[in-house]
Each structure stands twice: as C-alpha cells, then as structure tokens.
Amino acid sequence: MDFRLESDSIGSKRIPVDAYYGVQSLRGAENFRITGLKMHEEFINSLVQIKKAAAITNNEVGLLDKKKEGAIIKACDEIIDGKLHDQFIVDPIQGSAGTSMNMNANEVIANRAIEILGKKKGDYGMVHPNDNVNYGQSTNDVVPTAGKMTVLKLLPKVIRELTGLYGAFQKKSREFDDVVKMGRTQLQDAVPIRLGQEFKAYSSVVKRDISRLEKVQEEMRVVNMGGTAVGTGINADTKYFHNIVPNIVKVSGIELKQAVNLIDETQNLDGYVAVSGVLKTCAVNLSKISNDLRLMSSGPRTGLGEIKLPAKQNGSSIMPGKVNPVIPEVVNQIAFNIIGNDITITMAAEAGQLELNAFEPIIFYNLFESIDTLTNGVDTLVNNCVLGITANKERCKQLVDNSVGIITALCPHVGYKKSAEIAKTALKTGRPIRKLILEEGLLSEDELNQVLDVVSMTEPGISAEQLLMV
C-alpha cells in the first residue's frame, strides 16, 4: 500500500494515499477501538451540513474565497448524498468531547475539496481542514449542534411508527368491542371488562407518548452554534456569528435557533436528558403493553388464552409445535436497553464540568440507539403482532362465567359481607354465584339478570341501582 505523510502537533504519521481522512482521524481511530461501529449516518450528514453552511457563511463575510467555497460545498454535497461515509473511521464512543468526530469531517471534506480542485489528497495548502473547513468553529459548538440536528431527523421516524401503532390499537379496540373478558388486578380476578376497552387504553397511552415526543423536539431546536469553544464566540467573525444558524437552517431544512445564552447552551446538556426521558417513558409503556399481550395469549391451553398472537416462528428447538410471543418479547428487551441508555445519558449529562461537558459522544451513541431501536421495535410490533391479534371469544366468556369477580356488582344490594360469603361458597363448592343468590332469595331472577349483565358492568359511570332501573 502506498502512503502519504501527514503531521500534526503530536508528530508525523503515514496515511494510506487513497484515504480521504487524515492524521487526526487516524489517531482517533487507533485510540478509540471501543464499539467497532461507525458514526451514525445521519450524524455524519449533520456534521457535513454544518460544514457546508459554514463555508457559505465564511464566503458571505469575505473569509473564504469563492473557489474554495465551491469545492467545499461540492464535497459536502457528495457526502450528504451518501458518498465517502466509509471514510468516517472514528468510533462513536471517544474521548475529547468529539474532537475526533469533528476533525474526521474536516479532513474528509478538505481532501475531497482538494481533489475537486485538481490536486492530490493531503495538499492542505489548497484547502486546510482547520483553517478553511473548520474556520470560525469549534468541536464544542459543531458536535452538539450536529447531535441535535440528528435527533430532530430521527424523532419524526419514531413518531410516525407510533402513530401507526396508535391506529392499530384503535382498530383492534373496535374489532374487540363486543368481547367481554375478566379484568384482573394484582393478577387476580377483578370485574368484567371488554377486550376492546383494554386495547383502547393502549391506544390512549401511545397517543400521550406521541404528544410528549412532539413537544420534546423543541428542546433540540436551540443550538450553541457560533459560540465556538466555551460560548463566548472567540475566533468567530461577528457577521458569521449572526448568519451561521440561519444558513444551517437553509442547508438542512431543520428549524433551529441560536441560543440566547451560548455559555449555558455549551455547558449544559439537559435537553438530551429530556429527550431520553420521554423515550424511556414510551419504552416503559410499550413494555407494559407487551407484558399484557404475553399474559393474555399465554397457553394456549393451560394459560389465559384470551387472545392469539400471530405465529411468527418456531418457539423451541426441542418442543414441537411450541410458538412463543417473540414480538412482545423483543419489545420488552428494547425497553430494557432504552432504560439503561437513559441512565447512561443522565450520568453523562451530570458529569459535565465548568464550561464544557466532555461526554457528548456517549450521549449521542446511546440516544441515537434508543431512537433507532424504538422505531424499529414499534414497526415490528405493529406489523408482526398487533394487526394480526385475534380474540378467543369463547375462552373469554368461559372465564367470566366461571369467575366470582362478578359478585362485586351485588354489593349495593346484599352488602359487602354477604357478597363475600357468597363468593367464598362459590369458590369452595364450584357452584355458580347466580344459583346461590336465587336459592337464598336475595334478588329476583329479573333483578339478578340486570345486576349481573356483564356487558353493562363494563360501562363506566353506571351504578348497580341505575342498572336496576333500566
């Protein structure tokens, strides 16, 4: 392999001659062999969109000539279109607050711009990674701004999937509205409920999650771009300072605004904690729903068996015919991971010191993972599970008919103590509650038919006395 020699303040290093990255990128790649993964593609594009906007702004204020600006813009456009992503070689988890990320972008853009101008990669007299591509910027305003832009690109995807889940639960709530089943509290028989009501409740909690995610996007729109190293804007031209964010908006199409207090925005990462917290809340809700689906589908013969989940794959390598609730199970696992990511993000945000938080790389790694896995998890939950759920109406009816939970409706008529006695007798003898009530002459058959109408029991706001007057 042929090499070119590049140097930085640490010393000289051989770089593959065809590489678009440079010495600082290679040092970062060698120092941070952590995950073995690449930076998120949307994060790479966000970094490059910032660099494109910076070149435009520096040209507008007379700090970058038209020739270099044009080459940098063309290089940026190529990368945004998906080219040269393999040249972003630094690990997403790294030290130095993301300096290696920033320099990787600077070097790849500079070397491609040099090539566009007809020179060989590494000829930084033509286009320099720091002096031209990074002019007026710092890792400390570029990286957090790119992080927020990336979150704003990713969140609409999970919101779209959750909207589909909301619709799927709404559809099932209508489909199952006539299926009366036994409600349970503490996993014990409670009172009847309609299966459609349970699925309607699932749609309600998902709707709240969507609302929270829509609102928390505003936390990401305020950026510290222009603040450079610590928020004071050192080395940033005054006109550049005022124009850089509007130009990023034009380049990216993402609504952003420059922070009023750039020092605060550089020091504090609470916005990421807020986003992660909303993702965690959503994950917790989906995991709880998945628990319900696994319980209601348990069996098929020795469990509850009230619903049937779509059979997606064999459930055992040894037990023939076994089918497991694999989709709810994977959603559970995604939730566990998002909860863990939230702890990491919280601790990383807390660990900042004075003018900068050095731990943005781990925040981004975990936050992007949380959004991506939640997006993909919701997609498979909708299409491989929820839309294919069917109700076992006969089983639901059987469980309601054999339950003593319906005794609750009799309390206003025969009293709590007497109702408890009847429930105990029914459990001990196996005899139906209806027969025990009639034998003791506590209610007439017509009265009992109205009080023990299980469908009416599932309508909130209707008392037992009202039922008797129907």
C-alpha positions as CSV (number, residue, x, y, z in Angstrom):
1,M,0.0,0.0,0.0
2,D,1.2,3.5,-0.8
3,F,1.2,6.1,1.9
4,R,1.4,9.9,2.3
5,L,3.0,11.5,5.3
6,E,0.9,13.9,7.4
7,S,1.8,15.7,10.6
8,D,0.0,17.4,13.5
9,S,1.1,18.7,16.9
10,I,1.8,15.2,18.1
11,G,4.1,14.3,15.2
12,S,4.0,12.6,11.8
13,K,2.0,9.6,10.6
14,R,1.7,7.6,7.4
15,I,-1.8,7.8,5.9
16,P,-3.0,5.5,3.1
17,V,-2.6,7.5,-0.1
18,D,-6.1,6.9,-1.2
19,A,-7.7,7.8,2.2
20,Y,-9.8,11.0,2.5
21,Y,-9.3,11.0,6.3
22,G,-6.1,12.5,7.7
23,V,-3.7,12.2,10.6
24,Q,-6.1,13.4,13.3
25,S,-8.9,11.0,12.2
26,L,-6.4,8.1,12.1
27,R,-5.2,8.9,15.6
28,G,-8.8,8.9,16.8
29,A,-9.5,5.6,15.2
30,E,-6.4,4.0,16.8
31,N,-7.0,5.5,20.2
32,F,-10.7,4.6,20.4
33,R,-11.3,1.0,19.4
34,I,-14.4,0.8,21.5
35,T,-17.6,-0.4,19.8
36,G,-16.2,-1.4,16.4
37,L,-19.0,0.6,14.9
38,K,-19.2,3.7,12.7
39,M,-20.7,7.0,13.5
40,H,-24.5,7.2,12.7
41,E,-25.1,8.1,9.1
42,E,-27.5,10.9,10.0
43,F,-24.9,12.3,12.4
44,I,-22.3,12.3,9.7
45,N,-24.7,14.1,7.4
46,S,-25.5,16.6,10.1
47,L,-21.8,17.4,10.7
48,V,-21.3,17.9,6.9
49,Q,-24.4,20.1,6.6
50,I,-22.9,22.3,9.3
51,K,-19.6,22.4,7.4
52,K,-21.4,23.4,4.2
53,A,-23.3,26.2,5.9
54,A,-20.0,27.4,7.5
55,A,-18.3,27.6,4.1
56,I,-21.3,29.5,2.7
57,T,-21.2,31.9,5.7
58,N,-17.5,32.4,5.6
59,N,-17.7,33.3,1.9
60,E,-20.5,35.7,2.5
61,V,-18.5,37.6,5.1
62,G,-15.3,37.6,3.0
63,L,-13.3,35.0,4.9
64,L,-13.3,32.2,2.3
65,D,-12.7,32.7,-1.4
66,K,-15.3,31.5,-4.0
67,K,-13.1,28.8,-5.4
68,K,-12.5,27.1,-2.0
69,E,-16.1,27.6,-1.0
70,G,-17.3,25.9,-4.2
71,A,-15.0,22.9,-3.7
72,I,-16.0,22.5,-0.1
73,I,-19.7,22.8,-0.9
74,K,-19.4,20.2,-3.7
75,A,-17.5,17.8,-1.4
76,C,-20.2,18.3,1.3
77,D,-23.0,17.6,-1.2
78,E,-21.4,14.4,-2.2
79,I,-21.1,13.2,1.3
80,I,-24.7,14.2,2.1
81,D,-25.7,12.1,-0.9
82,G,-24.0,9.1,0.8
83,K,-20.6,9.1,-0.7
84,L,-17.4,8.7,1.4
85,H,-19.2,7.6,4.5
86,D,-16.7,4.8,4.7
87,Q,-14.0,7.4,5.3
88,F,-15.5,8.4,8.7
89,I,-13.5,6.0,10.7
90,V,-13.6,7.1,14.3
91,D,-15.6,5.2,16.8
92,P,-18.8,6.8,18.1
93,I,-17.5,6.5,21.7
94,Q,-14.4,8.6,22.1
95,G,-12.6,11.0,24.3
96,S,-12.1,14.7,23.9
97,A,-15.8,15.7,23.6
98,G,-15.9,14.6,19.9
99,T,-12.8,16.4,18.6
100,S,-12.0,13.2,16.5
101,M,-15.6,13.3,15.0
102,N,-15.2,16.9,14.1
103,M,-11.7,16.5,12.6
104,N,-12.8,13.4,10.7
105,A,-15.4,15.5,8.9
106,N,-12.9,18.4,8.4
107,E,-10.3,16.1,6.9
108,V,-12.6,14.1,4.6
109,I,-14.2,17.3,3.3
110,A,-10.8,19.1,2.8
111,N,-9.3,16.2,0.9
112,R,-12.2,15.8,-1.4
113,A,-12.2,19.5,-2.0
114,I,-8.5,19.4,-2.8
115,E,-9.2,16.6,-5.3
116,I,-12.1,18.6,-6.9
117,L,-9.6,21.5,-7.3
118,G,-7.3,19.1,-9.2
119,K,-4.6,18.5,-6.5
120,K,-3.6,15.4,-4.5
121,K,-5.1,14.5,-1.2
122,G,-3.0,15.8,1.7
123,D,-2.1,19.1,-0.1
124,Y,-3.5,21.2,2.6
125,G,-2.1,24.4,1.1
126,M,-5.1,24.2,-1.2
127,V,-7.8,23.5,1.4
128,H,-6.9,23.1,5.0
129,P,-9.1,21.0,7.5
130,N,-8.7,23.5,10.3
131,D,-8.0,26.9,8.6
132,N,-10.7,26.5,5.9
133,V,-13.3,23.8,6.6
134,N,-13.4,24.4,10.4
135,Y,-13.0,28.2,10.2
136,G,-15.0,30.1,12.8
137,Q,-16.0,26.8,14.5
138,S,-15.1,24.6,17.4
139,T,-15.8,21.0,18.2
140,N,-17.7,22.4,21.2
141,D,-20.4,24.1,19.0
142,V,-20.2,21.8,15.9
143,V,-20.7,18.5,17.6
144,P,-23.6,19.4,19.9
145,T,-25.4,21.1,17.1
146,A,-24.9,18.1,14.9
147,G,-26.2,15.9,17.7
148,K,-29.4,18.0,18.0
149,M,-29.9,18.0,14.2
150,T,-29.6,14.2,14.2
151,V,-32.2,13.8,16.9
152,L,-34.5,16.1,15.0
153,K,-34.1,13.9,11.9
154,L,-34.7,10.6,13.9
155,L,-37.6,11.6,16.1
156,P,-40.1,12.0,13.3
157,K,-39.5,8.4,12.3
158,V,-40.4,7.0,15.7
159,I,-43.4,9.4,15.9
160,R,-44.6,8.0,12.5
161,E,-44.3,4.4,13.7
162,L,-46.1,5.2,17.0
163,T,-48.9,6.9,15.0
164,G,-49.2,3.6,13.2
165,L,-49.3,1.7,16.5
166,Y,-52.0,4.1,17.8
167,G,-54.1,3.4,14.7
168,A,-53.6,-0.4,15.1
169,F,-54.8,-0.3,18.7
170,Q,-57.7,1.8,17.7
171,K,-58.7,-0.7,15.0
172,K,-58.4,-3.6,17.4
173,S,-60.4,-1.7,20.1
174,R,-63.3,-1.5,17.6
175,E,-62.9,-5.1,16.5
176,F,-62.9,-6.4,20.1
177,D,-65.6,-4.1,21.5
178,D,-68.1,-6.9,21.9
179,V,-65.7,-9.3,23.6
180,V,-66.3,-9.3,27.4
181,K,-63.5,-10.8,29.4
182,M,-62.4,-10.9,33.0
183,G,-60.5,-7.9,34.3
184,R,-57.7,-8.6,36.7
185,T,-55.9,-6.6,39.4
186,Q,-52.7,-8.0,41.0
187,L,-53.2,-10.9,38.5
188,Q,-56.4,-11.9,40.4
189,D,-59.9,-11.9,39.1
190,A,-61.5,-8.4,39.4
191,V,-64.5,-7.4,37.4
192,P,-65.5,-7.8,33.8
193,I,-64.1,-5.5,31.1
194,R,-64.3,-5.5,27.3
195,L,-61.2,-6.5,25.4
196,G,-61.9,-3.5,23.2
197,Q,-61.6,-1.3,26.2
198,E,-58.2,-2.7,27.1
199,F,-57.0,-2.0,23.5
200,K,-58.5,1.4,23.6
201,A,-56.5,2.1,26.7
202,Y,-53.3,1.0,24.9
203,S,-54.1,3.5,22.1
204,S,-54.5,6.3,24.7
205,V,-51.1,5.8,26.3
206,V,-49.5,5.6,22.9
207,K,-51.2,8.9,22.0
208,R,-49.7,10.5,25.1
209,D,-46.2,9.2,24.1
210,I,-46.6,10.7,20.7
211,S,-47.6,14.1,22.2
212,R,-44.6,14.0,24.5
213,L,-42.2,13.2,21.7
214,E,-43.6,16.0,19.5
215,K,-43.2,18.5,22.4
216,V,-39.7,17.5,23.4
217,Q,-38.4,18.1,19.9
218,E,-38.4,21.8,20.8
219,E,-35.6,21.1,23.3
220,M,-33.4,20.2,20.3
221,R,-34.0,23.3,18.3
222,V,-31.9,25.6,20.4
223,V,-28.2,25.3,19.5
224,N,-24.9,26.8,20.6
225,M,-23.5,27.2,17.1
226,G,-21.4,30.4,16.9
227,G,-20.3,30.0,20.5
228,T,-17.1,28.2,19.5
229,A,-15.0,26.9,22.4
230,V,-16.9,28.0,25.5
231,G,-19.9,30.0,24.3
232,T,-18.1,33.3,24.0
233,G,-17.7,33.1,20.2
234,I,-13.9,33.5,20.2
235,N,-12.5,33.4,16.6
236,A,-15.9,33.8,15.1
237,D,-16.5,36.8,12.9
238,T,-19.4,39.0,14.0
239,K,-21.3,38.6,10.8
240,Y,-20.5,34.9,10.7
241,F,-21.8,34.6,14.3
242,H,-25.2,36.1,13.3
243,N,-25.6,34.2,10.0
244,I,-24.3,30.7,10.7
245,V,-27.5,29.3,12.2
246,P,-29.8,30.8,9.5
247,N,-27.6,29.2,6.9
248,I,-27.6,25.8,8.7
249,V,-31.4,26.0,8.6
250,K,-31.3,26.7,4.8
251,V,-28.9,23.9,4.1
252,S,-30.6,21.3,6.3
253,G,-34.2,22.3,6.2
254,I,-34.3,21.9,10.0
255,E,-35.8,24.6,12.2
256,L,-33.1,25.8,14.6
257,K,-32.5,28.9,16.6
258,Q,-29.3,30.2,18.2
259,A,-29.4,30.1,22.0
260,V,-29.8,33.4,23.8
261,N,-27.1,32.3,26.3
262,L,-24.5,30.4,24.4
263,I,-22.4,29.8,27.5
264,D,-25.3,28.0,29.2
265,E,-26.0,26.0,26.0
266,T,-22.4,24.9,25.8
267,Q,-22.1,23.9,29.4
268,N,-25.4,22.1,29.9
269,L,-26.9,19.0,28.2
270,D,-30.2,18.8,29.9
271,G,-32.1,18.8,26.6
272,Y,-30.7,15.4,25.7
273,V,-31.8,14.1,29.2
274,A,-35.3,15.4,28.5
275,V,-35.5,13.6,25.1
276,S,-34.1,10.4,26.7
277,G,-36.6,10.6,29.5
278,V,-39.5,10.8,27.1
279,L,-38.1,7.9,25.1
280,K,-37.8,5.9,28.3
281,T,-41.4,6.7,29.3
282,C,-42.6,5.5,25.9
283,A,-40.4,2.3,26.2
284,V,-41.9,1.6,29.7
285,N,-45.4,1.9,28.3
286,L,-44.7,-0.4,25.4
287,S,-43.1,-2.9,27.6
288,K,-46.1,-2.9,30.0
289,I,-48.4,-3.4,27.0
290,S,-46.2,-6.3,25.8
291,N,-46.4,-7.9,29.2
292,D,-50.2,-7.8,28.9
293,L,-50.1,-9.3,25.4
294,R,-47.9,-12.1,26.6
295,L,-50.2,-12.8,29.6
296,M,-53.4,-12.7,27.7
297,S,-52.0,-15.0,25.0
298,S,-50.4,-17.4,27.5
299,G,-51.2,-21.1,27.0
300,P,-52.6,-22.0,24.5
301,R,-54.4,-24.5,26.8
302,T,-53.0,-24.0,30.3
303,G,-52.8,-20.2,30.4
304,L,-55.3,-17.4,29.9
305,G,-55.6,-17.9,26.2
306,E,-57.9,-14.9,25.8
307,I,-56.1,-13.7,22.6
308,K,-54.0,-15.3,20.0
309,L,-50.9,-13.6,18.7
310,P,-49.7,-14.2,15.1
311,A,-47.4,-17.3,14.9
312,K,-44.1,-15.9,13.5
313,Q,-41.6,-18.6,14.1
314,N,-40.9,-21.9,15.9
315,G,-40.6,-21.3,19.6
316,S,-38.4,-24.3,20.6
317,S,-35.6,-26.4,19.2
318,I,-36.9,-29.4,21.3
319,M,-40.6,-28.9,21.9
320,P,-42.5,-29.4,18.6
321,G,-45.3,-27.0,17.8
322,K,-44.4,-24.5,20.5
323,V,-44.9,-20.9,19.5
324,N,-43.5,-18.1,21.6
325,P,-44.7,-14.4,21.8
326,V,-41.4,-13.3,20.2
327,I,-42.5,-9.8,19.1
328,P,-43.7,-8.6,22.6
329,E,-40.5,-10.2,24.0
330,V,-38.3,-8.2,21.7
331,V,-40.1,-5.0,22.6
332,N,-39.5,-5.8,26.3
333,Q,-35.8,-6.2,25.5
334,I,-35.7,-2.9,23.6
335,A,-37.3,-1.2,26.6
336,F,-34.7,-2.7,29.0
337,N,-32.0,-1.3,26.7
338,I,-33.6,2.2,26.4
339,I,-33.9,2.3,30.2
340,G,-30.2,1.5,30.6
341,N,-29.3,4.1,27.9
342,D,-31.3,6.7,29.8
343,I,-29.2,6.1,32.9
344,T,-26.0,6.4,30.9
345,I,-27.3,9.7,29.3
346,T,-28.3,11.0,32.7
347,M,-25.0,10.3,34.3
348,A,-23.0,11.7,31.3
349,A,-25.0,14.9,31.4
350,E,-24.4,15.2,35.1
351,A,-20.7,14.7,34.7
352,G,-20.0,17.9,32.9
353,Q,-17.6,20.3,34.5
354,L,-17.4,24.1,34.2
355,E,-17.6,25.4,30.6
356,L,-18.0,22.0,28.8
357,N,-19.3,18.6,29.0
358,A,-16.8,16.1,27.5
359,F,-19.2,13.2,27.4
360,E,-21.4,14.0,24.4
361,P,-20.1,11.1,22.3
362,I,-21.6,8.5,24.8
363,I,-24.8,10.5,25.0
364,F,-25.2,10.5,21.2
365,Y,-24.3,6.8,20.9
366,N,-27.0,5.8,23.4
367,L,-29.6,8.4,22.4
368,F,-29.4,7.5,18.7
369,E,-29.6,3.8,19.6
370,S,-32.6,4.4,21.7
371,I,-34.5,6.2,18.9
372,D,-33.5,3.7,16.2
373,T,-34.3,0.6,18.2
374,L,-37.6,2.1,19.4
375,T,-38.5,3.0,15.8
376,N,-37.7,-0.5,14.6
377,G,-39.4,-2.2,17.6
378,V,-42.6,-0.3,17.1
379,D,-42.6,-1.2,13.4
380,T,-42.4,-4.9,14.1
381,L,-44.9,-4.7,17.0
382,V,-47.5,-3.2,14.6
383,N,-46.9,-5.3,11.5
384,N,-45.8,-8.6,13.0
385,C,-48.1,-8.6,16.1
386,V,-50.9,-6.2,16.8
387,L,-52.6,-6.2,13.4
388,G,-52.8,-10.0,13.5
389,I,-54.1,-10.4,17.0
390,T,-57.4,-12.3,17.3
391,A,-59.7,-12.8,20.2
392,N,-60.8,-16.1,21.7
393,K,-64.3,-15.1,22.5
394,E,-65.4,-18.5,23.8
395,R,-62.5,-18.6,26.2
396,C,-63.1,-15.1,27.4
397,K,-66.8,-15.9,28.1
398,Q,-65.9,-19.1,29.9
399,L,-63.6,-17.3,32.2
400,V,-66.2,-14.6,33.0
401,D,-69.0,-17.1,33.6
402,N,-66.8,-19.1,36.0
403,S,-65.4,-16.1,37.9
404,V,-66.6,-14.9,41.3
405,G,-65.5,-11.4,40.4
406,I,-69.0,-10.5,39.2
407,I,-70.1,-10.6,42.8
408,T,-68.8,-7.1,43.1
409,A,-71.9,-5.8,41.3
410,L,-74.1,-7.3,44.1
411,C,-72.5,-5.3,46.9
412,P,-75.0,-2.4,46.8
413,H,-77.9,-4.9,47.0
414,V,-76.9,-7.5,49.5
415,G,-73.9,-5.8,51.2
416,Y,-70.2,-6.4,51.2
417,K,-70.2,-9.1,53.9
418,K,-72.9,-11.2,52.4
419,S,-71.3,-10.8,48.9
420,A,-68.0,-12.1,50.4
421,E,-69.8,-15.1,51.9
422,I,-71.4,-16.0,48.6
423,A,-68.1,-15.6,46.8
424,K,-66.4,-18.0,49.3
425,T,-69.2,-20.5,49.0
426,A,-68.9,-20.4,45.2
427,L,-65.2,-20.9,45.3
428,K,-65.5,-23.8,47.8
429,T,-68.3,-25.6,46.1
430,G,-67.7,-24.6,42.5
431,R,-71.4,-23.6,42.2
432,P,-72.4,-20.6,40.2
433,I,-73.0,-17.3,42.0
434,R,-76.3,-16.9,40.2
435,K,-77.7,-20.1,41.7
436,L,-76.6,-19.2,45.2
437,I,-78.2,-15.8,45.1
438,L,-81.5,-17.2,43.8
439,E,-81.5,-20.1,46.4
440,E,-81.2,-17.6,49.2
441,G,-83.9,-15.4,47.7
442,L,-81.7,-12.3,47.9
443,L,-82.8,-11.0,44.5
444,S,-85.4,-12.0,42.0
445,E,-84.3,-13.5,38.7
446,D,-85.2,-10.4,36.8
447,E,-83.3,-8.2,39.2
448,L,-80.3,-10.6,39.1
449,N,-80.3,-10.6,35.3
450,Q,-79.9,-6.9,35.2
451,V,-77.3,-6.6,38.0
452,L,-75.2,-9.4,36.6
453,D,-75.4,-8.2,33.0
454,V,-71.6,-8.4,32.4
455,V,-71.8,-6.0,29.4
456,S,-73.4,-3.3,31.5
457,M,-70.8,-3.9,34.1
458,T,-68.1,-2.7,31.6
459,E,-69.7,0.8,31.1
460,P,-68.1,3.3,33.5
461,G,-70.5,5.7,35.2
462,I,-73.4,3.3,35.6
463,S,-74.2,2.2,39.1
464,A,-75.9,-1.0,40.1
465,E,-79.0,1.0,41.2
466,Q,-79.2,2.6,37.7
467,L,-79.0,-0.9,36.1
468,L,-82.0,-2.0,38.1
469,M,-84.0,0.9,36.8
470,V,-83.2,0.1,33.2
